[in-house]
Amino acid sequence: MVARARSPYELTSGSALDDLHPVVRRYVGGIRPGFRGYGSGVFEQIGTPRRWLWPLLRMLAPQGILFPAWEHNVPFSIINAPLVDRDGRTGVVAVRRFHFLSGAQAMVDAITAENPGADGLVDHLGVDRRFRVRLATRVVRGELHLTSTALELRVGRHFVRLPAALSPRVTVVERFDDAANAGEGAQRVTAVIEAPLVGRVYEYTGTFAYEIRPEPARTGTESAERTESPAPAPSTRPGRPE
């Protein structure tokens, strides 16, 4: 009998997740080996209208972190895959693909369970994992709330925590929106990044449908996986240089 896969959310928050809406609970649940989570939907808005920030965002875009844009009604897809890194930490790697007017862009990150408890999640950002965000989790009225507690930058082979006075604050809410999809309801994600003294510097919100199904079989030198997600394959070693 194959043991049920557990997600990093389950390893850190445990039975608290049982109070989530069933749709959100499925999203943060474990994914068995050989399966992936597939979602698609539309962001009602994404990016920042503060164009003076775009040069900085252009530096982050090649890493698949943030993008210089401010657009509405942007189609997107997401693929979640389970992983175990070289230190034995359980995680899930996500590739989100945004279809901007200027072309498609892929956001890449991996969330791992660092230690038990509501503050045990770490989000490793970008293709090279040069940034990582420590996250605290709460379940509020069936919603999953994630709040950053620290931002760390990789310098050489070590991570340095940025001072709180310089660290942007990230909040993410995963919930079920009963009014979405013409009243049929849909899962909604809302993310906001706020910087000290500046305020909101990036945001997105939208709804999507999500399901877990077997990952595509590889054929020849190219796989169906690459057809669905042309972004670089995420590393299974988040948080460390290759």
Summary of the structure (lengths in Angstrom):
residues: 242
radius of gyration: 17.3
end to end distance: 34.7
largest distance: 56.0
contacts: 734
relative contact order: 0.20
helix: 15%
strand: 50%
